[in-house]
Amino acid sequence: MEQIKQRTLGPVSDLERHLPGDWWKKLFNSLYLKTDGDVVENLTNTQADIDLLIQCLNPKLDDCIVDLCCGQGRHALELARRRFVNVTGIDRSRYLIRLARKRAKGDSLIVKFSEGDARKIRLEPSSQDIVYLMGNSFGYFEREEDDEAVLKSIKNILKSRGQIAMDIMDGAWMRENMESRSWEWIDQNHFVCRERTLSADQKRVISREVIVHAEKGVIADQFYSERLYDRGQIISLLQSLEYQDVTVLQDLKSESTRGQDLGMMAHRMFVVATAPAKLKRRALKKVTPQVAVLLGDPSLPDQVKKDGQFNEEDLQTTRKLKSALAELGAFEFRYVDHHAHMSKMLEQKRPHFVFNLCDEGMNNLAIQELHVPAMLELMNIPYSGAGPACLALCYNKSIVCSVAKSLDIPVPEETFFDPLDQAASLPSIFPALLKPNCGDSSIGITKEAVVYTATQLLDYLDTLKELLPNIPILIQEYLSGREFSVGLIGNSGNYSVLPILEVNYSGLPDDLPQILSYESKWLPDSPYWNNISYQEANLSENQKRQLLDYSIKLFERTNCRDYARFDFRTDKNGVIKLLEVNPNPGWCWDGKLNIMAGFQGMSYSELLELIIKAAMSRNELIL
């Protein structure tokens, strides 16, 4: 467990004022398992919970069962040990889901674990026999409406007369008996001090934990809360949402291996209810989704391509795309690549959905890439990929670096150089990499972009001024270490993570700087084109976790959607630093994203289908 010393807030008169609205996004990590491990890692408690679940619900071994807010998967894994074969665990915490998968693999147990939001469960409607929430995992949200959203989402995925079970805190008991302060040693080196109070409206209990290491001092000062439901309130809530046959067992108690403060797990209720009967709908004729695929315009100039126009290689890329999409029989595709009449063509024959692969930008201008989704939004046509705001943000590399810094993600040292500012001071750290602050497809990043002296720096600045007039330039420290790419597909915490890619520069001549330059992407006769390869990265678990955590933070903060790629490189000391965020990354058959998919045996058509389905699901389109 990594321990980072931090300052405590000291005495706090109002706990509620310091409570983050989304505290549940960050609390459930290795420290949570340490502070609450006496209860939530207690095998006796887990087995007793599953005994009660089976006793009350009488599930069949082949029932489809969802462990919602599953944490580290203790209940789902216990069901798998008892030979239940269709168990799915869903939780918002990436750390706990990774741990659950690791434990399942170690014990050779089959459980499907995925990240997801309990308010919007990404499972087929009417597909599950049982959904349960154990371990006091209900009532975390700031608004009561969000608790209702969880129960509505559960009702949606339950079959007709399916069952829900909830193990929740006894609110009435907690109001009368909660300990306002406590402390305990949780192992030989750590102790935790707790404070509790009721919220101003008396509907939530607000808690604070200060976790201290005996030698390192304070390592966490964190706040969390839970909504209080008594027996009558939870029955009323479930009945208002059309649940039936509500039964409540009270006075459930937990065991603690430390025999200390049980907190919110001290007295619990076990609530069981039945989803309403669902009418069988008359089977309707299935409509094949009509998908318009937007592409660059081959009839227009394109500054980033060889000789400023579409080449045979580009046309072959499009042919391979069409061939791969033709394998997806569930969709009907048509292709739109005439930009002058794009909106008219879409209006005349409106598609159900647009697969936006026009990463060249409107009129093949990278700066107008955001115009394409903006047009689709004005036309009210659902589409794949990032929205206009995300594309605008990520197009500006210096702003992306600022966002990364705010997330504690390392970035290269850099200087922002405006060609119009004659008084700008230039850095003296060499080697340095020069690149346009706003640009795409490595334009302006050639073998001369890595400079080793002030003279070389000034010469290449003049080159960029001529090539890209009035475009600000970033002068960055040249990162000489390993280079990686992370690919994510999905939304709302439910991501498919492709195997991490590493760039192999070992075949490149020694006199060329090791960068993915313009030559490597657009000039087939260049040594860059022929001597750079890609391989699946061989990384430690800590490095993988770091790259994935950085990527997901950036995906969510920059408001990426459906799919994105994140490029990183290590410095001379091995520190991983961000290179770039790619919200609509290259989709071509020989691009990084498809290479990463190939590492895990996924075909090109399967990758494209995964992206389409992620986008259609986000748009709530029937698949």
C-alpha positions in Angstrom: 0.0 0.0 0.0 1.5 3.3 -1.1 1.4 5.9 1.7 1.7 9.6 1.0 2.0 11.9 4.0 -0.5 14.7 3.9 -1.7 17.5 6.2 -4.8 17.0 8.3 -7.5 19.6 8.4 -7.2 19.7 12.2 -10.4 20.3 14.3 -13.5 20.6 12.1 -16.7 22.1 13.5 -18.9 21.1 10.6 -18.1 17.7 9.0 -20.8 18.2 6.3 -19.2 21.3 5.0 -16.1 19.3 4.1 -17.9 16.3 2.6 -17.2 16.0 -1.2 -20.4 15.3 -3.2 -18.6 12.4 -5.0 -16.6 11.1 -2.1 -17.5 7.5 -3.2 -15.4 7.9 -6.3 -12.1 8.0 -4.3 -12.7 6.4 -0.9 -12.7 2.7 -1.9 -9.0 1.9 -2.2 -6.4 -0.1 -0.3 -6.9 2.2 2.8 -10.6 1.2 2.8 -9.7 -2.5 3.0 -7.3 -1.7 5.8 -9.6 0.4 7.9 -12.7 -1.7 7.3 -11.0 -5.1 6.7 -12.0 -6.4 10.1 -15.6 -6.6 8.7 -15.4 -6.5 4.9 -12.5 -9.0 4.7 -14.1 -11.3 7.4 -14.9 -14.7 5.9 -17.4 -15.4 8.6 -19.4 -12.3 7.8 -19.3 -13.1 4.0 -20.5 -16.7 4.5 -23.3 -15.6 6.9 -24.4 -13.0 4.3 -24.6 -15.6 1.5 -26.3 -18.1 3.8 -29.0 -15.5 4.5 -29.3 -14.5 0.8 -29.8 -18.2 -0.2 -32.3 -18.8 2.6 -34.4 -15.8 1.7 -34.2 -15.9 -2.1 -33.8 -19.6 -2.8 -31.8 -19.0 -6.0 -31.1 -21.7 -8.6 -27.5 -22.5 -9.6 -28.0 -21.2 -13.1 -29.9 -18.0 -12.2 -28.4 -14.7 -13.5 -27.3 -12.9 -10.4 -25.8 -9.4 -10.1 -23.7 -8.3 -7.2 -24.2 -4.6 -7.4 -21.5 -2.4 -5.7 -19.6 -5.6 -5.3 -16.4 -4.1 -3.9 -13.6 -6.6 -3.9 -16.1 -9.3 -4.9 -16.3 -11.2 -1.7 -20.0 -12.1 -2.0 -19.8 -12.9 -5.7 -16.8 -15.1 -5.2 -18.5 -16.9 -2.4 -21.5 -17.6 -4.7 -19.1 -19.0 -7.3 -17.5 -21.2 -4.7 -21.0 -22.6 -4.1 -21.3 -23.4 -7.8 -23.5 -20.5 -9.0 -22.4 -20.1 -12.6 -23.9 -16.8 -13.8 -22.7 -14.2 -11.4 -21.8 -10.6 -12.4 -20.1 -8.1 -10.1 -20.3 -4.4 -10.8 -18.6 -1.6 -8.8 -17.4 2.0 -9.4 -14.0 1.5 -7.8 -11.3 0.5 -10.3 -9.0 -0.6 -7.5 -11.6 -3.0 -6.0 -12.7 -4.4 -9.4 -9.0 -5.1 -10.3 -8.6 -6.9 -6.9 -11.8 -8.9 -7.5 -10.6 -10.1 -10.9 -7.2 -11.0 -9.4 -8.8 -13.0 -6.6 -11.2 -14.8 -9.1 -8.2 -15.7 -11.3 -6.2 -16.9 -8.3 -9.0 -19.1 -7.1 -10.0 -20.3 -10.6 -13.5 -18.9 -10.1 -15.7 -17.7 -12.9 -17.3 -14.3 -12.2 -17.7 -11.4 -14.6 -16.5 -8.2 -12.9 -16.8 -4.8 -14.5 -16.7 -1.1 -13.5 -20.0 0.7 -13.7 -22.4 3.2 -12.1 -25.2 1.7 -10.1 -27.6 4.4 -11.3 -27.2 3.2 -14.9 -26.5 -0.5 -15.1 -25.2 -1.5 -18.5 -27.0 -4.8 -18.7 -29.8 -5.9 -21.0 -33.3 -5.0 -19.7 -35.2 -7.9 -18.1 -32.1 -10.1 -18.1 -31.4 -10.8 -14.4 -33.1 -13.1 -11.9 -31.6 -11.5 -8.8 -29.8 -8.3 -7.9 -28.3 -7.7 -4.5 -26.5 -5.0 -2.7 -24.5 -6.3 0.3 -22.1 -4.7 2.8 -24.2 -1.6 3.4 -23.7 -0.2 -0.1 -26.9 1.8 -0.6 -27.4 5.5 0.2 -24.0 7.0 -0.8 -25.3 9.7 -3.1 -25.9 13.3 -2.1 -29.4 13.4 -3.6 -32.3 11.1 -2.7 -33.2 11.0 -6.4 -30.0 9.1 -7.0 -31.0 6.4 -4.6 -34.2 6.1 -6.5 -32.3 5.9 -9.8 -30.4 2.9 -8.4 -33.6 1.1 -7.6 -35.1 2.0 -11.0 -32.0 0.7 -12.8 -32.2 -2.5 -10.9 -35.9 -2.9 -11.7 -35.1 -2.3 -15.4 -32.6 -5.2 -15.6 -34.7 -7.6 -13.4 -36.9 -10.2 -15.1 -40.6 -10.2 -14.5 -41.0 -11.0 -10.7 -37.2 -11.0 -10.3 -35.8 -10.4 -6.8 -33.8 -7.7 -5.1 -32.0 -8.0 -1.8 -30.4 -5.1 0.2 -28.2 -5.3 3.2 -28.4 -1.7 4.6 -27.8 0.2 7.8 -30.7 0.4 10.3 -31.2 4.2 10.2 -33.4 4.3 13.3 -30.8 2.5 15.4 -28.0 4.6 14.0 -29.6 7.9 14.9 -29.9 6.8 18.6 -26.7 4.8 19.0 -23.9 6.1 16.8 -20.6 6.8 18.4 -19.6 10.4 17.8 -15.9 9.6 18.3 -13.7 6.5 18.3 -10.2 5.4 17.5 -8.5 2.0 17.1 -5.2 0.4 16.0 -5.9 -1.3 12.7 -2.5 -3.0 12.5 0.9 -2.7 14.1 1.6 0.6 12.4 -1.7 2.3 11.6 -4.5 3.7 13.7 -7.6 5.5 12.7 -9.6 8.2 14.5 -13.3 8.6 13.5 -15.8 11.3 14.0 -19.6 11.1 13.2 -22.4 13.5 13.1 -25.9 13.8 11.5 -26.4 16.1 8.5 -28.3 19.4 8.9 -31.5 17.7 7.6 -30.9 14.7 9.9 -31.2 12.4 6.9 -27.5 11.3 6.6 -24.7 10.3 8.9 -21.5 12.1 8.0 -18.2 10.4 9.0 -14.6 11.5 9.0 -11.6 9.2 9.2 -8.1 10.4 10.0 -5.6 7.5 9.3 -2.2 7.8 10.9 1.0 5.8 10.4 3.0 5.6 13.6 6.2 6.9 11.9 5.0 8.7 8.7 2.2 10.6 10.3 -1.2 11.4 8.7 -1.7 9.5 5.5 -5.4 10.2 4.9 -8.1 12.7 6.2 -11.3 11.6 4.5 -15.0 12.2 4.7 -17.9 10.0 3.7 -21.6 9.7 4.3 -24.7 7.4 4.1 -28.4 8.1 3.9 -30.4 6.8 6.9 -33.4 4.6 6.1 -35.5 3.1 8.8 -37.8 0.1 8.2 -40.8 2.1 7.2 -38.9 4.4 4.9 -37.2 1.7 2.9 -40.5 -0.2 2.5 -42.2 3.0 1.3 -39.4 3.8 -1.1 -39.5 0.3 -2.7 -43.3 0.3 -2.9 -43.3 3.7 -4.6 -41.2 2.2 -7.3 -43.6 -0.7 -7.8 -41.6 -3.3 -5.9 -43.8 -5.9 -4.2 -43.8 -8.4 -1.3 -41.3 -6.2 0.6 -39.9 -8.0 3.7 -37.4 -6.6 6.2 -35.3 -8.6 8.6 -33.9 -6.4 11.4 -31.1 -6.5 13.9 -28.5 -8.1 11.7 -25.1 -7.9 13.3 -21.5 -8.2 12.0 -18.4 -9.8 13.4 -15.2 -7.8 13.8 -11.8 -9.6 13.9 -10.5 -6.6 15.9 -13.5 -6.4 18.2 -13.6 -2.6 17.7 -15.9 0.1 16.2 -18.3 -1.5 13.7 -19.7 1.9 12.7 -22.3 1.7 10.0 -22.1 -2.1 10.0 -23.2 -2.4 13.6 -26.9 -2.9 13.1 -28.3 -3.7 9.7 -31.5 -4.6 7.9 -31.9 -7.3 5.2 -34.5 -6.1 2.8 -36.0 -8.4 0.1 -38.5 -7.4 -2.5 -39.9 -8.6 -5.9 -39.9 -6.7 -9.1 -43.3 -6.1 -10.7 -44.6 -8.5 -13.3 -43.7 -7.4 -16.8 -46.1 -7.9 -19.7 -44.7 -10.0 -22.5 -44.4 -7.7 -25.5 -45.4 -8.8 -28.9 -42.3 -9.4 -30.9 -41.6 -6.5 -33.3 -39.8 -6.7 -36.5 -36.2 -5.8 -35.8 -35.0 -2.7 -37.6 -31.4 -2.8 -38.9 -29.7 0.3 -37.6 -28.8 2.7 -40.5 -25.3 4.0 -39.8 -23.7 6.8 -41.8 -19.9 6.7 -41.7 -18.3 10.1 -42.0 -14.8 10.3 -43.6 -12.3 12.8 -44.9 -13.0 14.2 -48.4 -10.6 12.7 -51.0 -11.5 15.4 -53.5 -10.0 18.2 -51.3 -6.5 19.0 -50.5 -5.1 17.7 -47.1 -2.2 19.5 -45.7 -1.0 16.6 -43.5 -0.8 14.0 -46.2 2.1 13.3 -48.6 2.0 15.9 -51.4 -1.0 17.6 -49.7 -3.6 15.2 -51.0 -5.2 11.7 -50.6 -2.8 9.0 -51.8 -3.3 5.3 -52.8 -2.4 4.3 -49.2 -5.3 6.5 -47.9 -7.7 5.0 -50.4 -6.6 1.5 -49.4 -7.2 2.3 -45.8 -10.8 3.3 -46.6 -11.3 0.1 -48.6 -10.1 -2.0 -45.6 -12.4 -0.1 -43.3 -15.4 -0.8 -45.6 -14.4 -4.4 -45.8 -14.2 -4.8 -42.0 -17.6 -3.0 -41.5 -19.2 -5.2 -44.1 -18.6 -8.1 -41.7 -21.0 -6.6 -39.2 -24.3 -7.8 -40.4 -26.2 -6.2 -37.6 -25.8 -2.7 -39.2 -26.4 -1.2 -42.6 -23.6 1.3 -43.5 -23.4 4.1 -46.0 -20.4 6.3 -46.5 -20.4 10.1 -46.6 -17.1 11.8 -47.7 -18.3 14.8 -49.7 -17.9 17.7 -47.3 -19.6 20.4 -49.3 -22.8 18.5 -49.2 -22.4 16.5 -46.0 -25.2 18.1 -44.0 -27.6 18.0 -47.0 -26.9 14.3 -47.6 -27.5 13.5 -43.9 -30.7 15.5 -43.8 -32.1 13.9 -47.0 -31.5 10.4 -45.7 -31.3 10.7 -41.9 -29.4 7.8 -40.3 -30.2 6.3 -37.0 -26.6 6.9 -36.0 -23.3 8.4 -37.3 -20.0 6.7 -37.0 -17.8 9.7 -37.0 -14.4 8.8 -38.5 -13.8 12.3 -40.0 -10.7 12.9 -38.0 -9.2 15.0 -40.8 -11.7 17.7 -39.9 -14.3 19.5 -41.9 -12.9 20.3 -45.4 -9.8 18.2 -44.3 -8.7 21.0 -41.9 -7.6 19.6 -38.5 -8.6 22.9 -36.8 -12.2 22.2 -38.0 -12.4 18.7 -36.6 -14.8 19.9 -33.9 -17.1 21.3 -36.6 -18.3 17.8 -37.6 -19.8 16.8 -34.2 -21.1 20.4 -33.8 -23.0 20.0 -37.1 -24.4 16.6 -35.9 -25.6 18.1 -32.7 -27.3 20.9 -34.5 -29.0 18.3 -36.6 -29.9 16.2 -33.5 -28.2 13.1 -35.0 -26.5 10.8 -32.4 -22.8 10.1 -33.2 -19.7 8.3 -32.0 -16.7 9.9 -30.3 -15.9 13.1 -28.6 -18.0 16.2 -28.7 -16.9 19.7 -29.9 -15.7 20.9 -26.5 -13.5 17.9 -25.9 -12.0 18.2 -29.4 -11.3 21.9 -28.9 -9.7 21.3 -25.5 -7.5 18.4 -26.6 -6.4 20.2 -29.8 -4.5 22.7 -27.6 -1.6 20.7 -26.2 -0.6 23.2 -23.5 -4.1 23.3 -22.0 -4.1 19.4 -21.9 -0.8 19.6 -20.0 -2.4 22.0 -17.5 -5.3 19.7 -17.0 -2.9 16.8 -16.5 -1.0 18.8 -13.9 -4.2 19.4 -12.0 -4.7 15.7 -11.8 -1.1 15.1 -10.6 -0.1 13.5 -13.8 3.5 14.2 -14.8 4.1 16.1 -18.0 7.3 17.2 -19.8 8.9 20.5 -18.8 7.9 22.9 -21.5 8.0 26.6 -22.6 5.1 28.1 -24.6 6.5 30.2 -27.4 4.2 32.7 -29.2 5.9 33.7 -32.6 4.3 37.1 -32.2 6.0 37.7 -28.9 9.4 39.2 -29.7 10.4 39.3 -26.0 9.9 35.6 -25.3 12.7 33.9 -23.4 13.8 30.5 -24.8 14.8 27.5 -22.5 18.3 26.4 -22.1 17.6 22.7 -21.4 18.8 20.4 -24.2 17.9 18.2 -25.9 14.5 19.7 -26.6 11.5 18.8 -28.8 9.7 21.5 -30.7 6.1 20.9 -31.8 3.1 23.1 -32.7 0.8 23.7 -29.7 -2.2 23.2 -32.0 -1.9 20.5 -34.6 -2.6 17.0 -35.6 -1.0 14.0 -37.3 2.5 15.0 -36.3 2.6 17.9 -38.7 5.7 20.0 -37.8 7.3 17.2 -35.9 10.2 16.0 -38.1 13.6 14.5 -37.5 14.9 18.1 -37.1 12.3 18.8 -34.3 14.7 17.4 -31.7 17.4 20.0 -31.1 20.6 19.9 -29.1 21.8 23.5 -29.3 20.4 27.0 -29.2 21.3 27.5 -32.8 19.4 24.4 -33.9 16.4 25.5 -31.8 16.3 29.0 -33.5 16.7 27.4 -36.9 13.8 25.0 -36.4 11.6 27.8 -34.9 12.1 29.6 -38.2 11.1 26.5 -40.1 7.9 26.1 -38.0 7.0 29.8 -38.4 7.1 29.4 -42.1 5.3 26.0 -42.1 2.6 27.0 -39.6 2.4 30.8 -39.5 1.2 32.3 -36.2 0.8 29.0 -34.5 2.3 28.9 -30.9 5.1 26.4 -30.4 5.8 24.2 -27.5 9.5 23.7 -26.6 9.5 20.6 -24.4 12.2 18.5 -22.7 13.0 15.6 -25.0 11.9 12.4 -23.3 14.4 9.6 -24.2 12.8 6.7 -22.4 10.2 4.1 -23.3 7.0 5.2 -25.1 3.6 3.7 -24.5 0.0 4.0 -25.7 -3.2 3.1 -23.7 -6.5 2.5 -25.5 -9.8 2.8 -23.7 -13.2 1.9 -25.2 -16.4 2.6 -23.3 -18.0 5.2 -21.0 -19.0 6.0 -17.4 -16.4 3.9 -15.8 -17.3 0.8 -17.8 -14.2 0.5 -20.0 -12.6 -2.1 -22.2 -8.9 -1.6 -21.8 -6.8 -2.7 -24.7 -3.3 -4.2 -24.1 -0.7 -1.4 -23.6 1.4 -0.8 -26.7 5.1 0.1 -26.7 6.9 1.8 -29.6 10.0 -0.2 -30.6 12.7 2.2 -31.9 15.5 -0.4 -31.9 15.6 -0.7 -35.8 15.9 3.1 -36.3 19.4 4.3 -37.5 21.4 5.8 -34.6 21.6 9.2 -36.2 17.8 9.7 -36.1 16.0 10.9 -33.0 13.6 8.3 -31.6 10.2 10.0 -32.1 7.0 9.2 -34.0 7.6 11.9 -36.5 5.7 13.1 -39.5 7.9 10.9 -41.7 6.9 7.8 -39.7 3.2 8.4 -40.5 3.1 9.8 -44.0 6.3 9.1 -46.0 6.6 5.5 -47.0 10.2 6.0 -48.3 11.4 7.3 -44.9 13.6 5.2 -42.6 11.1 6.1 -39.9 8.3 4.4 -41.9 10.2 1.1 -42.3 12.2 0.8 -39.0 9.7 1.6 -36.3 7.6 -1.3 -35.0 5.1 -1.8 -32.2 4.9 -4.5 -29.5 2.8 -5.3 -26.4 4.5 -3.5 -23.5 6.2 -5.6 -20.8 5.4 -3.7 -17.6 5.2 -4.2 -13.9 1.8 -4.3 -12.3 2.5 -0.9 -10.7 3.4 0.6 -14.1 0.3 -0.8 -15.8 -1.9 0.6 -12.9 -0.2 4.0 -13.2 -0.7 4.2 -16.9 -4.3 3.1 -16.7 -5.2 5.4 -13.8 -3.7 8.4 -15.6 -5.6 7.5 -18.8 -9.0 7.1 -17.1 -8.5 10.3 -15.1 -7.8 12.1 -18.4 -10.7 10.4 -20.2 -13.1 11.6 -17.6 -11.7 15.1 -17.0 -11.5 16.0 -20.7 -14.9 14.5 -21.4 -13.8 11.9 -23.9 -16.5 9.5 -25.1 -16.7 6.0 -26.5 -12.9 5.6 -27.2 -9.7 7.4 -26.8 -5.9 6.8 -26.8 -3.4 8.2 -24.4 0.3 8.4 -25.3 3.1 8.5 -22.6 6.8 8.4 -22.5 9.4 8.0 -19.7 12.1 10.4 -19.0 15.7 9.5 -18.3 14.8 8.6 -14.7 12.0 6.3 -15.7 9.2 8.7 -14.7 6.1 8.3 -16.9 4.9 11.6 -18.4 2.0 12.4 -20.7 2.7 13.1 -24.3 -0.8 13.5 -25.7 -4.6 12.9 -25.4 -6.2 11.6 -28.6 -10.0 11.9 -28.1 -10.8 10.6 -31.7 -7.7 8.4 -32.3 -6.7 6.9 -35.6 -9.2 4.2 -36.6 -7.2 2.7 -39.6 -6.3 -0.9 -39.9 -2.6 -0.3 -39.3 -3.1 2.3 -36.5 -2.1 1.9 -32.9 -5.7 1.2 -31.7 -6.1 -1.8 -34.0 -2.6 -3.0 -33.2 -3.4 -3.0 -29.5 -6.7 -4.9 -30.3 -4.6 -7.5 -32.2 -2.5 -8.1 -29.1 -5.5 -9.7 -27.5 -6.7 -11.5 -30.6 -9.5 -9.0 -31.5 -10.1 -8.5 -35.2 -10.4 -5.1 -36.9 -14.1 -5.6 -37.4 -14.5 -6.6 -33.7 -12.7 -3.4 -32.6 -14.9 -1.2 -34.8 -18.0 -3.0 -33.5 -16.9 -2.5 -29.9 -16.6 1.3 -30.5 -20.0 1.5 -32.3 -21.7 -0.4 -29.5 -20.2 1.8 -26.8 -21.4 4.9 -28.6 -24.9 3.6 -29.3 -25.2 2.5 -25.7 -24.2 5.9 -24.5 -26.8 7.4 -26.8 -29.4 4.9 -25.4 -30.0 3.4 -28.9 -31.4 -0.1 -29.0 -28.6 -2.5 -30.2 
